[in-house]
Amino acid sequence: MTIKHEILVVDDDLILLQAMESALAPFYSVETFSNSNAAYSVLKRKTIPLVILDLHLPEVYGLDLLKKWKGEFPETEIIFCSGEQKVEKAIECLRHGASDFISKPFKKDDLLYLVNRTLEKHELKKKIEKLNPLINPMPIDFIGRSPIILELLKKVSLLKNHPHLNVILLGESGTGKEIMARLLHQQEEESNRPFVVVNMPAIPSNLMEAELFGVEKGAYTDAKQSRAGKFELADGGDIFLDEIGDLAPDTQAKLLRTLQEKQIERVGSSRVRKVSFRTISATNQPLSDLMSSGRFREDVIYRLSDMVLWLPPLRERKEDIPLLTHYFIRKYSRHSTVPTLSSAALETLLNYHWPGNVRQLESTIKRSLIFCTDNMIKEIEIYDPSTFNSLGKETIRLDKTDVSSDDFNALTKEFEKNIIHSAIKKFQGDKNAAMTALKLPRATFYRKLSEFGLIN
């Protein structure tokens, strides 16, 4: 079902109002008003895409109203209608922010054409606003002021204006390799350079060549149309090859030619396309292991690694934990005032070894903010993936030679019980508040309370 656009029509001529409503109602949701105050009340309650406004209302001049309404409701398009035939008046209205101008009397078809064109422009503006963060993303900042990070950022700055050098990023999972790749890209002066991300593990091996190099229509059964590959899309910019260590050996040979010759052939085509790009690759696997085991060609590694940057794990840059923590608190806080962190909570963060690195810290802070009932995060619970439990609690360990589904179920129940018990404790026994924070359905929440013996 198509939702009709809403239109407000404001005019003191009641006969004209009726005629306009009759013309527009079959296609749009129309409300008519003989004075601007009633229309203004509607604009304050909900977003209206279009207002058709008489230029000469008895109580107010239309251009004065335009300035006020465009200031308060900038997303609303305004079309002026007037008995004046002067071109100068129409130009004046457009100069002050009106979307269009139509002279009275007007034909029904002219009105419909004008309204339809204005609403199409309105929808296009909305799409552009949604795409703008992707086209012009916010500047990337790699958070950290520890000596090891400052040294890393110094090397990154030296790569500015050298987009011919391929860069490989090494580091454990969660250390910020993609953020670093975006930082490398954004520091270049040409802001319109493309940045294409390829997540290697997410692409099936039988589709890898088509995704990287493109495909011609009819190359295989499902190739219904020709399609550019990632390298072609990255022409003139950067391509980020995430988890490059998972690239299959047969595709590595084709990648080598692309890196050497800066040209690609789509699957099913013999036509050679010249491309220009910089590769920024990343892996959490040791390069020496990849090469010595034969899983990755040495010549490809050498082509990818004009510059090698190593991103340290969080446990080796613990002085950055307070800075990162406050950044995530500001980013994810939904409180009217940003909560602070107690010294005990900070000590918990500093004493943990962070196997999941910055990504695990980010998740921990997001979870802590849910349980924060005032303006201070007083306690921190860290879910340790090695024990599937929280820091400071007795863990359940299993003999690896004798693991069953019963063990998994016991672990899961213990985990759920700890979460619910902690939530109730945080909210000082208020079960409804705990249920809301955990976003659990009422029936599920109270069933688990009974199951875990938490009802008293």
Secondary structure, DSSP 8 states (H G I E B T S, - for coil): -----EEEEE-S-HHHHHHHHHHHTTTSEEEEESSHHHHHHHHHHS--SEEEEESB-SSSBHHHHHHHHHHH-TT-EEEEEES---HHHHHHHHHTT-SEEEESS--HHHHHHHHHHHHHHHHHHHHHHHHHHHHS---------SHHHHHHHHHHHHTTT-TTS-EEEE--TTS-HHHHHHHHHHTSS-TT--EEEEEGGGS-GGGHHHHHH-B-TTSSTT--S-B--HHHHTTTEEEEEETGGG--HHHHHHHHHHHHH-EE--BT----EE--EEEEEEESS-HHHHHHTTSS-HHHHHHH-SEEEE---GGG-GGGHHHHHHHHHHHH--SSS--EE-HHHHHHHHHS--TTHHHHHHHHHHHHHHH--SSEE-----EETTTTEETTS------TTS--HHHHHHHHHHHHHHHHHHHHHHTTT-HHHHHHHHT--HHHHHHHHHHTT---
